[in-house]
Amino acid sequence: MSNPNEINDQPSEGPLVTLINPEAPLPLPALVIGGGVLSNQYNTDDHLESLIPQRIVQLAFRYGIRAIDTSIYYGPSELVLGKALQAIKDEFPRSSYTLLTKCGRFGATTFDYSPDAIRDSVKRSLQRLQTDYLDVVYLHDTEFVCTSVMPVQSGNHLAALSDKRAEYGLAEGQEGIIRGEGDQKILDAFNVLREFQEQGIIKRIGITGYPQPVLLRLALLILHNPPYKPVDIIMSYSHLTLQNESFLQFASELRARAKVQQLVTASPFSMGLLTPNVPAWHPAPEELKTVSKTAGAETGTPLTDVALGYAIRKATENAFPLVAGFSNPQEVHECVRVWREVTAATGKSADREEKEAIVRKMYQDTGYADWSWASP
């Protein structure tokens, strides 16, 4: 078994990952550890029970990546992380890092936003992560629970910000409309999280989901219903990538109109779409998967490297912390290497932008740029 303090677990020379916005209500580093990878969806039990998760967390923290995003939905992830955090507590006490988790989703098709389920979920996360407070708790994948307003389920949804606002429930005057039982469940669950926030058990509360119009509509719904307070934080995934960067357009309305204090983006590889081996279960159409499979050859660089650099650059430019998962210490080193190249504004950064433009054009030419699949 490898020693958790071997040479590979020490940062390479260079700047450490910095806070994306030191003045934010909850300052977060530019990169956040994605706990979804520390689950059986991506790794075996033997891998998760080894010292590797501890080594990943310890190395990331040493690089300045001192924040972790996870969920009760990610199987053993919280347990694995709780064990790792306890093992390194002398070097990194609880006050030195930020924990973000989620509640309300418990399985592929299992959601329970009832007040009792939300309370139990938060308490279970506290136990599993071995902490007495959580920096952030999100309602997980809200589109599966809220009342559906989307006029179309897949496609380019930027029309929701212009001529089709009303069809998405986003027109002026529609903000506070509770459209059904699902919307009420969102409001009730969110208010349970407010109770924990008032007790100091949760510092910030938010929502996550895939469809951008849903996140904006729910943020407005929460703001325009008692107690008329904005959502603290929203995490979007797979919408600040080489294939789909529409989060940039929705972010301005989330900030200005819904008054959301903090925005986080996740999944720079869009759940494996921007990798040479797109998962068979991925919801993207076959034509879109084919574009992704050939994109790396067009640039002469692994698509994962180009995609990660693009996501880091766009997130940094717009003050979004970026959640990225690591299965081993080497992936932490690689992610920091890319972050350094992108933020140093060197010749390598310029070369990256040329390759990014090639891939973006491939998606544009096939009509899949800023295209979103259906969820749910």
DAVENMO-V791931 format. One record per backbone hydrogen bond with DSSP energy under -1.0 kcal/mol. CO is the residue of the C=O (numbers start at 1). NH is the residue of the N-H. E is the energy in kcal/mol with one decimal. If there is no record, write none. Layout:
# DAVENMO-V791931
CO|NH|E + CO|NH|E
This chain:
# DAVENMO-V791931
3|6|-2.0 + 6|9|-2.2 + 7|10|-1.8 + 18|30|-2.5 + 21|24|-2.3 + 28|20|-2.9 + 30|322|-2.5 + 32|324|-2.7 + 33|69|-3.2 + 37|39|-1.8 + 39|42|-1.2 + 39|43|-2.5 + 44|48|-2.2 + 45|49|-2.3 + 51|55|-2.4 + 52|56|-2.7 + 53|57|-2.4 + 54|58|-2.7 + 55|59|-2.5 + 56|60|-2.7 + 57|61|-2.6 + 58|62|-2.1 + 59|63|-1.5 + 60|65|-2.7 + 61|64|-1.4 + 63|17|-2.6 + 64|66|-1.8 + 66|98|-1.7 + 67|33|-2.7 + 68|100|-3.0 + 69|35|-4.1 + 71|74|-1.1 + 74|77|-2.2 + 76|80|-2.9 + 77|81|-2.7 + 78|82|-2.7 + 79|83|-2.1 + 80|84|-2.1 + 81|85|-2.9 + 82|86|-1.8 + 83|87|-1.7 + 84|88|-1.2 + 86|89|-1.0 + 88|92|-3.0 + 93|96|-2.5 + 94|97|-1.2 + 98|68|-2.4 + 99|136|-1.7 + 100|70|-2.6 + 101|138|-2.2 + 102|72|-1.2 + 103|140|-2.9 + 104|112|-2.4 + 110|106|-2.9 + 110|107|-1.4 + 114|118|-2.4 + 115|119|-2.4 + 116|120|-2.6 + 117|121|-2.3 + 118|122|-2.3 + 119|123|-2.2 + 120|124|-2.4 + 121|125|-2.3 + 122|126|-2.1 + 123|127|-1.8 + 124|128|-2.8 + 125|129|-2.6 + 126|131|-2.1 + 134|203|-2.1 + 135|204|-1.5 + 136|101|-2.5 + 137|206|-1.9 + 138|103|-2.2 + 139|208|-2.1 + 141|144|-1.7 + 142|145|-1.7 + 142|146|-2.5 + 155|372|-2.3 + 157|160|-2.0 + 158|161|-1.9 + 159|162|-1.6 + 159|164|-2.1 + 162|165|-1.2 + 164|168|-1.1 + 165|170|-3.0 + 166|169|-1.3 + 171|174|-2.2 + 174|177|-1.5 + 180|184|-1.7 + 181|185|-2.0 + 182|186|-1.8 + 183|187|-2.1 + 184|188|-2.7 + 185|189|-2.5 + 186|190|-2.5 + 187|191|-2.0 + 188|192|-1.3 + 189|193|-1.7 + 190|194|-1.6 + 191|195|-1.4 + 192|196|-1.5 + 193|197|-2.1 + 194|198|-2.6 + 195|199|-1.2 + 196|201|-1.9 + 196|202|-1.1 + 197|200|-1.2 + 201|134|-2.9 + 204|137|-1.7 + 205|232|-1.3 + 205|233|-1.2 + 206|139|-2.0 + 207|235|-1.9 + 208|142|-2.4 + 211|215|-1.7 + 212|216|-2.1 + 213|217|-2.6 + 214|218|-2.7 + 215|219|-2.1 + 216|220|-2.1 + 217|221|-2.5 + 218|222|-2.6 + 219|223|-1.8 + 220|224|-2.0 + 222|225|-1.1 + 225|228|-2.9 + 231|261|-1.1 + 232|262|-1.4 + 233|207|-1.1 + 234|264|-2.7 + 236|266|-1.8 + 239|247|-2.4 + 243|370|-2.8 + 244|241|-2.4 + 245|248|-1.8 + 246|250|-1.9 + 247|251|-2.5 + 250|254|-2.3 + 251|255|-2.2 + 252|256|-2.7 + 253|257|-1.6 + 253|258|-2.0 + 254|260|-2.6 + 262|234|-2.0 + 264|236|-2.6 + 265|323|-2.6 + 266|238|-2.1 + 267|270|-1.9 + 269|274|-2.4 + 270|273|-1.6 + 279|282|-1.7 + 285|289|-2.1 + 286|290|-2.3 + 287|291|-1.8 + 288|292|-1.9 + 289|293|-2.1 + 290|294|-1.5 + 291|295|-1.2 + 294|298|-1.2 + 295|299|-1.1 + 296|300|-1.6 + 302|306|-1.7 + 303|307|-3.1 + 304|308|-2.4 + 305|309|-2.0 + 306|310|-2.2 + 307|311|-2.4 + 308|312|-2.5 + 309|313|-2.5 + 310|314|-2.6 + 311|315|-2.4 + 312|316|-2.6 + 313|317|-2.6 + 314|318|-1.3 + 315|320|-2.9 + 316|319|-1.2 + 321|265|-2.4 + 322|32|-2.5 + 323|267|-1.0 + 324|34|-2.2 + 329|333|-2.0 + 330|334|-2.4 + 331|335|-2.1 + 332|336|-2.3 + 333|337|-2.4 + 334|338|-2.2 + 335|339|-2.4 + 336|340|-2.7 + 337|341|-2.2 + 338|342|-2.6 + 339|343|-2.4 + 340|344|-1.3 + 346|350|-1.5 + 347|351|-2.3 + 348|352|-2.0 + 349|353|-1.9 + 350|354|-1.5 + 351|355|-1.7 + 352|356|-2.7 + 353|357|-2.0 + 354|358|-1.4 + 355|359|-1.9 + 356|360|-2.8 + 357|361|-2.1 + 358|362|-1.4 + 359|363|-1.8 + 360|364|-2.3 + 361|365|-2.9 + 362|366|-1.0 + 363|368|-2.4 + 364|367|-1.2 + 368|371|-1.5 + 372|155|-2.9
